[in-house]
């Protein structure tokens, strides 16, 4: 989801935004012929269209990732700039761009050729119960001190009170549509709002929900969609313990193996999980049942132990 162009609550609740430009095999083949002709004859198949980007599979090992709306244009440039720097430190593969594309053939934005990772999003291929420590090891490796020129993100990694207004509106709207917005969930949110921000900024992925982490044979195998990459509060990413891990024991092991972490940080992490759960329901309930289901699962998990 975009971090550079504000999205109104009305837009969020209207479902996935429409593409601002038609992206098809003909266009992408033309871009490849123009800029990377050695790849242009590989089989090319339309893939999944996300909130901000379109992905087309290229041959057996590659994919082409293109922004589908202007708000995402700067985000792919962030990926091109920063993913090569962080990838060597991470224990799971990430889609470091292998080739860079520029505007052409009537297409107005930068784009990338990236690796294709076998596996399925974790809402379609549930991770095994032993994957909690795998997730926490990835997060520990990612949450390094951030360089000062790493982008800030006005929607992720910020103090939760900056997200208060939009989250309260979602509480009201989503609460009328589903029974997973319980009093306990509201109490978790209120506790998170009052938890102090007691850690220095680190690298964060910023969008670790079930569509953006792949699973193969029950194991996490790749972390994708880094458009929200930024420096900020690591609690944003620690929310992944509830967005990604369906098993209670797995969540407990992830929290234990992440390492020394303050109670305030875990409260903020749960607050971010509440925010992600509401956002996924709110943006998915119109036209994306998978997103809505993932959001509901996140909120229910927060009411379980731990």
Phi and psi restraints in degrees (value plus and minus 20) as a CYANA .aco file:
   2 UNK   PHI     -86.0   -46.0
   2 UNK   PSI     123.4   163.4
   3 UNK   PHI    -135.3   -95.3
   3 UNK   PSI     -23.8    16.2
   4 UNK   PHI    -126.2   -86.2
   4 UNK   PSI     -38.4     1.6
   5 UNK   PHI    -140.1  -100.1
   5 UNK   PSI      95.0   135.0
   6 UNK   PHI     -76.1   -36.1
   6 UNK   PSI     119.4   159.4
   7 UNK   PHI    -130.8   -90.8
   7 UNK   PSI     104.6   144.6
   8 UNK   PHI     -92.5   -52.5
   8 UNK   PSI     139.8   179.8
   9 UNK   PHI     -80.1   -40.1
   9 UNK   PSI     -57.8   -17.8
  10 UNK   PHI     -80.7   -40.7
  10 UNK   PSI     -60.9   -20.9
  11 UNK   PHI     -87.3   -47.3
  11 UNK   PSI     -63.4   -23.4
  12 UNK   PHI     -78.7   -38.7
  12 UNK   PSI     -62.8   -22.8
  13 UNK   PHI     -99.0   -59.0
  13 UNK   PSI     -24.7    15.3
  14 UNK   PHI    -110.9   -70.9
  14 UNK   PSI     -14.7    25.3
  15 UNK   PHI      70.4   110.4
  15 UNK   PSI    -190.7  -150.7
  16 UNK   PHI     -81.8   -41.8
  16 UNK   PSI     109.1   149.1
  17 UNK   PHI     -84.4   -44.4
  17 UNK   PSI     130.6   170.6
  18 UNK   PHI     -90.2   -50.2
  18 UNK   PSI     131.4   171.4
  19 UNK   PHI     -89.2   -49.2
  19 UNK   PSI     120.6   160.6
  20 UNK   PHI    -108.6   -68.6
  20 UNK   PSI     -26.4    13.6
  21 UNK   PHI    -169.6  -129.6
  21 UNK   PSI     122.6   162.6
  22 UNK   PHI     -97.3   -57.3
  22 UNK   PSI     100.2   140.2
  23 UNK   PHI    -134.3   -94.3
  23 UNK   PSI      98.1   138.1
  24 UNK   PHI    -158.7  -118.7
  24 UNK   PSI     159.3   199.3
  25 UNK   PHI     -80.9   -40.9
  25 UNK   PSI     -57.2   -17.2
  26 UNK   PHI     -82.3   -42.3
  26 UNK   PSI     -66.6   -26.6
  27 UNK   PHI     -83.2   -43.2
  27 UNK   PSI     -67.6   -27.6
  28 UNK   PHI     -86.9   -46.9
  28 UNK   PSI     -58.3   -18.3
  29 UNK   PHI     -81.2   -41.2
  29 UNK   PSI     -59.9   -19.9
  30 UNK   PHI     -84.5   -44.5
  30 UNK   PSI     -62.5   -22.5
  31 UNK   PHI     -81.2   -41.2
  31 UNK   PSI     -62.2   -22.2
  32 UNK   PHI     -84.8   -44.8
  32 UNK   PSI     -63.5   -23.5
  33 UNK   PHI     -80.1   -40.1
  33 UNK   PSI     -57.9   -17.9
  34 UNK   PHI     -95.0   -55.0
  34 UNK   PSI     -59.4   -19.4
  35 UNK   PHI    -135.0   -95.0
  35 UNK   PSI     -47.5    -7.5
  36 UNK   PHI    -159.7  -119.7
  36 UNK   PSI      46.8    86.8
  37 UNK   PHI     -82.4   -42.4
  37 UNK   PSI     -43.6    -3.6
  38 UNK   PHI     -88.8   -48.8
  38 UNK   PSI     -35.2     4.8
  39 UNK   PHI    -122.9   -82.9
  39 UNK   PSI     -26.8    13.2
  40 UNK   PHI     -89.5   -49.5
  40 UNK   PSI     -41.2    -1.2
  41 UNK   PHI    -114.3   -74.3
  41 UNK   PSI     -19.8    20.2
  42 UNK   PHI     -91.0   -51.0
  42 UNK   PSI     129.1   169.1
  43 UNK   PHI     -76.2   -36.2
  43 UNK   PSI     119.5   159.5
  44 UNK   PHI    -151.4  -111.4
  44 UNK   PSI     106.0   146.0
  45 UNK   PHI    -152.3  -112.3
  45 UNK   PSI     116.2   156.2
  46 UNK   PHI     -81.7   -41.7
  46 UNK   PSI     118.3   158.3
  47 UNK   PHI    -138.5   -98.5
  47 UNK   PSI    -166.7  -126.7
  48 UNK   PHI    -104.3   -64.3
  48 UNK   PSI     121.7   161.7
  49 UNK   PHI    -124.1   -84.1
  49 UNK   PSI     102.1   142.1
  50 UNK   PHI    -119.6   -79.6
  50 UNK   PSI    -184.1  -144.1
  51 UNK   PHI     -83.5   -43.5
  51 UNK   PSI     -61.7   -21.7
  52 UNK   PHI    -136.0   -96.0
  52 UNK   PSI     -45.5    -5.5
  53 UNK   PHI    -153.0  -113.0
  53 UNK   PSI     138.2   178.2
  54 UNK   PHI    -132.6   -92.6
  54 UNK   PSI     118.2   158.2
  55 UNK   PHI    -140.7  -100.7
  55 UNK   PSI     107.5   147.5
  56 UNK   PHI    -139.5   -99.5
  56 UNK   PSI     114.4   154.4
  57 UNK   PHI     -98.6   -58.6
  57 UNK   PSI     116.0   156.0
  58 UNK   PHI    -143.7  -103.7
  58 UNK   PSI      86.2   126.2
  59 UNK   PHI      44.9    84.9
  59 UNK   PSI    -176.0  -136.0
  60 UNK   PHI    -109.5   -69.5
  60 UNK   PSI     -42.4    -2.4
  61 UNK   PHI    -142.5  -102.5
  61 UNK   PSI     -19.9    20.1
  62 UNK   PHI    -148.5  -108.5
  62 UNK   PSI     145.8   185.8
  63 UNK   PHI    -166.6  -126.6
  63 UNK   PSI     137.4   177.4
  64 UNK   PHI    -132.2   -92.2
  64 UNK   PSI     106.8   146.8
  65 UNK   PHI    -135.6   -95.6
  65 UNK   PSI     101.3   141.3
  66 UNK   PHI    -152.8  -112.8
  66 UNK   PSI     112.1   152.1
  67 UNK   PHI     -78.3   -38.3
  67 UNK   PSI     120.9   160.9
  68 UNK   PHI    -127.6   -87.6
  68 UNK   PSI     -20.1    19.9
  69 UNK   PHI    -175.5  -135.5
  69 UNK   PSI     137.7   177.7
  70 UNK   PHI     -83.3   -43.3
  70 UNK   PSI     -51.7   -11.7
  71 UNK   PHI     -81.3   -41.3
  71 UNK   PSI     -43.3    -3.3
  72 UNK   PHI    -112.1   -72.1
  72 UNK   PSI     -25.3    14.7
  73 UNK   PHI     -81.5   -41.5
  73 UNK   PSI     -60.7   -20.7
  74 UNK   PHI     -93.5   -53.5
  74 UNK   PSI     -46.7    -6.7
  75 UNK   PHI     -88.2   -48.2
  75 UNK   PSI     -58.0   -18.0
  76 UNK   PHI     -89.5   -49.5
  76 UNK   PSI     -49.1    -9.1
  77 UNK   PHI     -89.6   -49.6
  77 UNK   PSI     -53.4   -13.4
  78 UNK   PHI     -81.2   -41.2
  78 UNK   PSI     -63.4   -23.4
  79 UNK   PHI     -81.6   -41.6
  79 UNK   PSI     -64.1   -24.1
  80 UNK   PHI     -82.7   -42.7
  80 UNK   PSI     -56.5   -16.5
  81 UNK   PHI     -95.8   -55.8
  81 UNK   PSI     -63.1   -23.1
  82 UNK   PHI    -124.3   -84.3
  82 UNK   PSI     -46.2    -6.2
  83 UNK   PHI     -83.4   -43.4
  83 UNK   PSI     -57.1   -17.1
  84 UNK   PHI     -80.8   -40.8
  84 UNK   PSI     -47.1    -7.1
  85 UNK   PHI     -97.6   -57.6
  85 UNK   PSI     -59.0   -19.0
  86 UNK   PHI    -108.7   -68.7
  86 UNK   PSI     -45.4    -5.4
  87 UNK   PHI     -75.3   -35.3
  87 UNK   PSI     -61.9   -21.9
  88 UNK   PHI     -82.6   -42.6
  88 UNK   PSI     -38.7     1.3
  89 UNK   PHI    -110.6   -70.6
  89 UNK   PSI     -25.7    14.3
  90 UNK   PHI    -124.6   -84.6
  90 UNK   PSI     122.7   162.7
  91 UNK   PHI    -105.2   -65.2
  91 UNK   PSI     -26.4    13.6
  92 UNK   PHI    -139.0   -99.0
  92 UNK   PSI     128.1   168.1
  93 UNK   PHI     -84.8   -44.8
  93 UNK   PSI     127.4   167.4
  94 UNK   PHI    -153.1  -113.1
  94 UNK   PSI     138.3   178.3
  95 UNK   PHI    -102.2   -62.2
  95 UNK   PSI      49.9    89.9
  96 UNK   PHI     -82.9   -42.9
  96 UNK   PSI     105.3   145.3
  97 UNK   PHI     -78.5   -38.5
  97 UNK   PSI     112.0   152.0
  98 UNK   PHI    -114.8   -74.8
  98 UNK   PSI     -50.0   -10.0
  99 UNK   PHI    -157.1  -117.1
  99 UNK   PSI     126.8   166.8
 100 UNK   PHI    -129.1   -89.1
 100 UNK   PSI     118.4   158.4
 101 UNK   PHI    -135.5   -95.5
 101 UNK   PSI     132.8   172.8
 102 UNK   PHI    -142.7  -102.7
 102 UNK   PSI     148.6   188.6
 103 UNK   PHI     -75.0   -35.0
 103 UNK   PSI     124.3   164.3
 104 UNK   PHI     155.8   195.8
 104 UNK   PSI     143.6   183.6
 105 UNK   PHI      36.2    76.2
 105 UNK   PSI      10.4    50.4
 106 UNK   PHI      65.8   105.8
 106 UNK   PSI     -23.3    16.7
 107 UNK   PHI    -112.0   -72.0
 107 UNK   PSI     109.8   149.8
 108 UNK   PHI    -113.3   -73.3
 108 UNK   PSI     -24.4    15.6
 109 UNK   PHI    -146.3  -106.3
 109 UNK   PSI     147.1   187.1
 110 UNK   PHI     -90.4   -50.4
 110 UNK   PSI     135.5   175.5
 111 UNK   PHI    -171.2  -131.2
 111 UNK   PSI     152.0   192.0
 112 UNK   PHI    -158.1  -118.1
 112 UNK   PSI     130.8   170.8
 113 UNK   PHI    -122.1   -82.1
 113 UNK   PSI     104.1   144.1
 114 UNK   PHI    -146.8  -106.8
 114 UNK   PSI     146.2   186.2
 115 UNK   PHI     -86.1   -46.1
 115 UNK   PSI     129.1   169.1
 116 UNK   PHI    -116.7   -76.7
 116 UNK   PSI     104.6   144.6
 117 UNK   PHI    -123.0   -83.0
 117 UNK   PSI     102.2   142.2
 118 UNK   PHI     -87.2   -47.2
 118 UNK   PSI     124.1   164.1
 119 UNK   PHI     117.3   157.3
 119 UNK   PSI     153.4   193.4
 120 UNK   PHI    -148.4  -108.4
 120 UNK   PSI     132.0   172.0
 121 UNK   PHI     -75.0   -35.0
 121 UNK   PSI     128.1   168.1
 122 UNK   PHI     -91.1   -51.1
 122 UNK   PSI     -30.9     9.1
 123 UNK   PHI     -99.7   -59.7
 123 UNK   PSI     -37.9     2.1
 124 UNK   PHI    -120.2   -80.2
 124 UNK   PSI     -41.9    -1.9
 125 UNK   PHI    -153.8  -113.8
 125 UNK   PSI      74.8   114.8
 126 UNK   PHI     -84.4   -44.4
 126 UNK   PSI     116.4   156.4
 127 UNK   PHI     -91.0   -51.0
 127 UNK   PSI     127.1   167.1
 128 UNK   PHI     -85.3   -45.3
 128 UNK   PSI     143.6   183.6
 129 UNK   PHI     -86.0   -46.0
 129 UNK   PSI     -37.7     2.3
 130 UNK   PHI    -105.3   -65.3
 130 UNK   PSI     -14.0    26.0
 131 UNK   PHI    -109.3   -69.3
 131 UNK   PSI     -23.4    16.6
 132 UNK   PHI     -76.9   -36.9
 132 UNK   PSI     -72.2   -32.2
 133 UNK   PHI     -84.0   -44.0
 133 UNK   PSI     -48.4    -8.4
 134 UNK   PHI     -84.7   -44.7
 134 UNK   PSI     -64.9   -24.9
 135 UNK   PHI     -83.1   -43.1
 135 UNK   PSI     -65.6   -25.6
 136 UNK   PHI     -86.6   -46.6
 136 UNK   PSI     -53.8   -13.8
 137 UNK   PHI     -84.6   -44.6
 137 UNK   PSI     -59.5   -19.5
 138 UNK   PHI     -82.8   -42.8
 138 UNK   PSI     -65.4   -25.4
 139 UNK   PHI     -85.4   -45.4
 139 UNK   PSI     -61.3   -21.3
 140 UNK   PHI     -79.8   -39.8
 140 UNK   PSI     -62.5   -22.5
 141 UNK   PHI     -87.6   -47.6
 141 UNK   PSI     -54.0   -14.0
 142 UNK   PHI     -94.9   -54.9
 142 UNK   PSI     -57.3   -17.3
 143 UNK   PHI    -101.7   -61.7
 143 UNK   PSI      42.3    82.3
 144 UNK   PHI    -112.8   -72.8
 144 UNK   PSI     139.6   179.6
 145 UNK   PHI     -73.7   -33.7
 145 UNK   PSI     114.9   154.9
 146 UNK   PHI    -107.1   -67.1
 146 UNK   PSI     118.3   158.3
 147 UNK   PHI     -83.3   -43.3
 147 UNK   PSI     129.4   169.4
 148 UNK   PHI     -85.8   -45.8
 148 UNK   PSI     -43.5    -3.5
 149 UNK   PHI    -113.7   -73.7
 149 UNK   PSI     -16.1    23.9
 150 UNK   PHI     -85.9   -45.9
 150 UNK   PSI     117.9   157.9
 151 UNK   PHI     -79.5   -39.5
 151 UNK   PSI     129.5   169.5
 152 UNK   PHI    -108.4   -68.4
 152 UNK   PSI     140.5   180.5
 153 UNK   PHI    -152.0  -112.0
 153 UNK   PSI      96.0   136.0
 154 UNK   PHI     -89.6   -49.6
 154 UNK   PSI     -27.7    12.3
 155 UNK   PHI    -136.2   -96.2
 155 UNK   PSI     -35.1     4.9
 156 UNK   PHI    -153.4  -113.4
 156 UNK   PSI     123.9   163.9
 157 UNK   PHI      57.5    97.5
 157 UNK   PSI     -13.1    26.9
 158 UNK   PHI    -117.6   -77.6
 158 UNK   PSI     146.7   186.7
 159 UNK   PHI     -75.9   -35.9
 159 UNK   PSI     117.2   157.2
 160 UNK   PHI     -79.4   -39.4
 160 UNK   PSI     -48.4    -8.4
 161 UNK   PHI     -83.9   -43.9
 161 UNK   PSI     -41.6    -1.6
 162 UNK   PHI     -91.1   -51.1
 162 UNK   PSI     -35.0     5.0
 163 UNK   PHI    -126.4   -86.4
 163 UNK   PSI      -9.4    30.6
 164 UNK   PHI     -83.4   -43.4
 164 UNK   PSI     -69.8   -29.8
 165 UNK   PHI     -80.8   -40.8
 165 UNK   PSI     -71.7   -31.7
 166 UNK   PHI     -86.3   -46.3
 166 UNK   PSI     -55.0   -15.0
 167 UNK   PHI     -89.7   -49.7
 167 UNK   PSI     -60.0   -20.0
 168 UNK   PHI     -84.3   -44.3
 168 UNK   PSI     -57.5   -17.5
 169 UNK   PHI     -83.5   -43.5
 169 UNK   PSI     -59.7   -19.7
 170 UNK   PHI     -88.0   -48.0
 170 UNK   PSI     -58.3   -18.3
 171 UNK   PHI     -72.0   -32.0
 171 UNK   PSI     -68.2   -28.2
 172 UNK   PHI     -86.8   -46.8
 172 UNK   PSI     -65.7   -25.7
 173 UNK   PHI     -90.6   -50.6
 173 UNK   PSI     -69.0   -29.0
 174 UNK   PHI     -87.8   -47.8
 174 UNK   PSI     -54.2   -14.2
 175 UNK   PHI     -81.5   -41.5
 175 UNK   PSI     -42.6    -2.6
 176 UNK   PHI    -103.0   -63.0
 176 UNK   PSI     -31.0     9.0
 177 UNK   PHI    -131.7   -91.7
 177 UNK   PSI     -37.2     2.8
 178 UNK   PHI    -167.6  -127.6
 178 UNK   PSI     135.1   175.1
 179 UNK   PHI    -114.2   -74.2
 179 UNK   PSI     -11.0    29.0
 180 UNK   PHI    -106.9   -66.9
 180 UNK   PSI     -25.4    14.6
 181 UNK   PHI    -109.0   -69.0
 181 UNK   PSI      63.0   103.0
 182 UNK   PHI    -113.2   -73.2
 182 UNK   PSI     150.5   190.5
 183 UNK   PHI     -81.3   -41.3
 183 UNK   PSI     -55.0   -15.0
 184 UNK   PHI     -83.6   -43.6
 184 UNK   PSI     -60.2   -20.2
 185 UNK   PHI     -83.1   -43.1
 185 UNK   PSI     -62.0   -22.0
 186 UNK   PHI     -83.4   -43.4
 186 UNK   PSI     -58.2   -18.2
 187 UNK   PHI     -86.4   -46.4
 187 UNK   PSI     -59.4   -19.4
 188 UNK   PHI     -79.3   -39.3
 188 UNK   PSI     -64.4   -24.4
 189 UNK   PHI     -81.3   -41.3
 189 UNK   PSI     -64.7   -24.7
 190 UNK   PHI     -85.2   -45.2
 190 UNK   PSI     -58.8   -18.8
 191 UNK   PHI     -83.4   -43.4
 191 UNK   PSI     -60.4   -20.4
 192 UNK   PHI     -85.0   -45.0
 192 UNK   PSI     -59.4   -19.4
 193 UNK   PHI     -80.2   -40.2
 193 UNK   PSI     -51.8   -11.8
 194 UNK   PHI    -112.2   -72.2
 194 UNK   PSI     -22.5    17.5
 195 UNK   PHI    -100.2   -60.2
 195 UNK   PSI     110.2   150.2
 196 UNK   PHI     -87.7   -47.7
 196 UNK   PSI     129.8   169.8
 197 UNK   PHI    -104.7   -64.7
 197 UNK   PSI      81.7   121.7
 198 UNK   PHI    -136.7   -96.7
 198 UNK   PSI       0.3    40.3
 199 UNK   PHI    -151.0  -111.0
 199 UNK   PSI     135.0   175.0
 200 UNK   PHI     -97.0   -57.0
 200 UNK   PSI     135.6   175.6
 201 UNK   PHI     -81.3   -41.3
 201 UNK   PSI     123.5   163.5
 202 UNK   PHI    -150.9  -110.9
 202 UNK   PSI     154.4   194.4
 203 UNK   PHI     -78.4   -38.4
 203 UNK   PSI     120.9   160.9
 204 UNK   PHI    -158.2  -118.2
 204 UNK   PSI     128.1   168.1
 205 UNK   PHI     -92.9   -52.9
 205 UNK   PSI     -67.6   -27.6
 206 UNK   PHI      72.5   112.5
 206 UNK   PSI     -30.4     9.6
 207 UNK   PHI    -170.6  -130.6
 207 UNK   PSI      29.8    69.8
 208 UNK   PHI    -108.3   -68.3
 208 UNK   PSI      47.6    87.6
 209 UNK   PHI    -124.5   -84.5
 209 UNK   PSI    -198.8  -158.8
 210 UNK   PHI     -87.8   -47.8
 210 UNK   PSI     -41.0    -1.0
 211 UNK   PHI     -94.5   -54.5
 211 UNK   PSI     -39.2     0.8
 212 UNK   PHI    -126.7   -86.7
 212 UNK   PSI     -12.3    27.7
 213 UNK   PHI    -150.3  -110.3
 213 UNK   PSI     105.1   145.1
 214 UNK   PHI    -116.8   -76.8
 214 UNK   PSI     129.9   169.9
 215 UNK   PHI    -148.5  -108.5
 215 UNK   PSI     117.1   157.1
 216 UNK   PHI    -155.3  -115.3
 216 UNK   PSI     106.9   146.9
 217 UNK   PHI      32.6    72.6
 217 UNK   PSI      18.3    58.3
 218 UNK   PHI      63.0   103.0
 218 UNK   PSI     -20.2    19.8
 219 UNK   PHI    -136.3   -96.3
 219 UNK   PSI     121.4   161.4
 220 UNK   PHI     -80.1   -40.1
 220 UNK   PSI     111.6   151.6
 221 UNK   PHI    -146.8  -106.8
 221 UNK   PSI     -32.5     7.5
 222 UNK   PHI    -190.2  -150.2
 222 UNK   PSI     133.9   173.9
 223 UNK   PHI    -142.5  -102.5
 223 UNK   PSI     102.1   142.1
 224 UNK   PHI    -139.0   -99.0
 224 UNK   PSI    -199.4  -159.4
 225 UNK   PHI      35.6    75.6
 225 UNK   PSI      58.8    98.8
 226 UNK   PHI    -122.3   -82.3
 226 UNK   PSI       4.3    44.3
 227 UNK   PHI     -83.0   -43.0
 227 UNK   PSI     -46.5    -6.5
 228 UNK   PHI    -111.8   -71.8
 228 UNK   PSI     -10.9    29.1
 229 UNK   PHI     -68.8   -28.8
 229 UNK   PSI     113.0   153.0
 230 UNK   PHI    -184.8  -144.8
 230 UNK   PSI     159.6   199.6
 231 UNK   PHI    -122.2   -82.2
 231 UNK   PSI     120.7   160.7
 232 UNK   PHI     150.8   190.8
 232 UNK   PSI    -183.0  -143.0
 233 UNK   PHI     -92.2   -52.2
 233 UNK   PSI     100.8   140.8
 234 UNK   PHI     -80.9   -40.9
 234 UNK   PSI     -40.6    -0.6
 235 UNK   PHI     -78.3   -38.3
 235 UNK   PSI     -47.6    -7.6
 236 UNK   PHI     -75.7   -35.7
 236 UNK   PSI     -65.0   -25.0
 237 UNK   PHI     -99.0   -59.0
 237 UNK   PSI     -51.5   -11.5
 238 UNK   PHI     -84.4   -44.4
 238 UNK   PSI     -38.3     1.7
 239 UNK   PHI     -78.5   -38.5
 239 UNK   PSI     -40.4    -0.4
 240 UNK   PHI     -79.8   -39.8
 240 UNK   PSI     -43.1    -3.1
 241 UNK   PHI     -78.3   -38.3
 241 UNK   PSI     -53.3   -13.3
 242 UNK   PHI    -116.7   -76.7
 242 UNK   PSI     -46.7    -6.7
 243 UNK   PHI     -99.0   -59.0
 243 UNK   PSI     -42.9    -2.9
 244 UNK   PHI    -134.4   -94.4
 244 UNK   PSI     -45.7    -5.7
 245 UNK   PHI    -127.0   -87.0
 245 UNK   PSI      87.7   127.7
 246 UNK   PHI     -96.9   -56.9
 246 UNK   PSI     -37.3     2.7
 247 UNK   PHI    -116.6   -76.6
 247 UNK   PSI     110.4   150.4
 248 UNK   PHI     -79.8   -39.8
 248 UNK   PSI     -66.2   -26.2
 249 UNK   PHI     -82.1   -42.1
 249 UNK   PSI     -58.3   -18.3
 250 UNK   PHI     -82.9   -42.9
 250 UNK   PSI     -60.5   -20.5
 251 UNK   PHI     -84.7   -44.7
 251 UNK   PSI     -61.6   -21.6
 252 UNK   PHI     -82.9   -42.9
 252 UNK   PSI     -64.2   -24.2
 253 UNK   PHI     -85.0   -45.0
 253 UNK   PSI     -56.2   -16.2
 254 UNK   PHI     -83.3   -43.3
 254 UNK   PSI     -64.4   -24.4
 255 UNK   PHI     -84.1   -44.1
 255 UNK   PSI     -61.4   -21.4
 256 UNK   PHI     -87.5   -47.5
 256 UNK   PSI     -60.6   -20.6
 257 UNK   PHI    -102.8   -62.8
 257 UNK   PSI     -34.6     5.4
 258 UNK   PHI     -82.6   -42.6
 258 UNK   PSI     -52.7   -12.7
 259 UNK   PHI      93.7   133.7
 259 UNK   PSI    -191.7  -151.7
 260 UNK   PHI     -81.0   -41.0
 260 UNK   PSI      93.7   133.7
 261 UNK   PHI    -161.8  -121.8
 261 UNK   PSI     117.0   157.0
 262 UNK   PHI     -90.7   -50.7
 262 UNK   PSI     136.0   176.0
 263 UNK   PHI     -80.6   -40.6
 263 UNK   PSI     -54.6   -14.6
 264 UNK   PHI     -82.9   -42.9
 264 UNK   PSI     -58.7   -18.7
 265 UNK   PHI     -85.9   -45.9
 265 UNK   PSI     -60.2   -20.2
 266 UNK   PHI     -87.1   -47.1
 266 UNK   PSI     -55.6   -15.6
 267 UNK   PHI     -83.3   -43.3
 267 UNK   PSI     -64.3   -24.3
 268 UNK   PHI     -83.6   -43.6
 268 UNK   PSI     -58.7   -18.7
 269 UNK   PHI     -80.1   -40.1
 269 UNK   PSI     -62.6   -22.6
 270 UNK   PHI     -85.4   -45.4
 270 UNK   PSI     -56.4   -16.4
 271 UNK   PHI     -81.9   -41.9
 271 UNK   PSI     -62.4   -22.4
 272 UNK   PHI     -84.6   -44.6
 272 UNK   PSI     -56.1   -16.1
 273 UNK   PHI     -84.5   -44.5
 273 UNK   PSI     -59.1   -19.1
 274 UNK   PHI     -78.9   -38.9
 274 UNK   PSI     -66.9   -26.9
 275 UNK   PHI     -82.0   -42.0
 275 UNK   PSI     -63.6   -23.6
 276 UNK   PHI     -83.7   -43.7
 276 UNK   PSI     -63.7   -23.7
 277 UNK   PHI     -78.9   -38.9
 277 UNK   PSI     -67.3   -27.3
 278 UNK   PHI     -83.1   -43.1
 278 UNK   PSI     -62.4   -22.4
 279 UNK   PHI     -82.3   -42.3
 279 UNK   PSI     -63.4   -23.4
 280 UNK   PHI     -86.2   -46.2
 280 UNK   PSI     -60.9   -20.9
 281 UNK   PHI     -84.0   -44.0
 281 UNK   PSI     -67.1   -27.1
 282 UNK   PHI     -82.6   -42.6
 282 UNK   PSI     -60.5   -20.5
 283 UNK   PHI    -106.3   -66.3
 283 UNK   PSI     -37.5     2.5
 284 UNK   PHI    -120.1   -80.1
 284 UNK   PSI     -41.3    -1.3
 285 UNK   PHI     -88.0   -48.0
 285 UNK   PSI     -40.8    -0.8
 286 UNK   PHI     -96.2   -56.2
 286 UNK   PSI     -69.0   -29.0
 287 UNK   PHI    -167.3  -127.3
 287 UNK   PSI      -0.5    39.5
 288 UNK   PHI    -168.2  -128.2
 288 UNK   PSI      67.5   107.5
 289 UNK   PHI     -81.7   -41.7
 289 UNK   PSI     -50.0   -10.0
 290 UNK   PHI     -84.0   -44.0
 290 UNK   PSI     -64.9   -24.9
 291 UNK   PHI     -81.2   -41.2
 291 UNK   PSI     -65.6   -25.6
 292 UNK   PHI     -82.3   -42.3
 292 UNK   PSI     -61.5   -21.5
 293 UNK   PHI     -84.2   -44.2
 293 UNK   PSI     -60.0   -20.0
 294 UNK   PHI     -84.2   -44.2
 294 UNK   PSI     -58.4   -18.4
 295 UNK   PHI     -86.1   -46.1
 295 UNK   PSI     -62.9   -22.9
 296 UNK   PHI     -82.5   -42.5
 296 UNK   PSI     -62.4   -22.4
 297 UNK   PHI     -80.0   -40.0
 297 UNK   PSI     -59.7   -19.7
 298 UNK   PHI     -81.1   -41.1
 298 UNK   PSI     -65.9   -25.9
 299 UNK   PHI     -86.1   -46.1
 299 UNK   PSI     -59.1   -19.1
 300 UNK   PHI     -85.2   -45.2
 300 UNK   PSI     -59.6   -19.6
 301 UNK   PHI     -80.7   -40.7
 301 UNK   PSI     -55.1   -15.1
 302 UNK   PHI     -84.1   -44.1
 302 UNK   PSI     -43.0    -3.0
 303 UNK   PHI    -109.7   -69.7
 303 UNK   PSI     -23.4    16.6
 304 UNK   PHI    -113.2   -73.2
 304 UNK   PSI     154.6   194.6
 305 UNK   PHI    -112.6   -72.6
 305 UNK   PSI     123.4   163.4
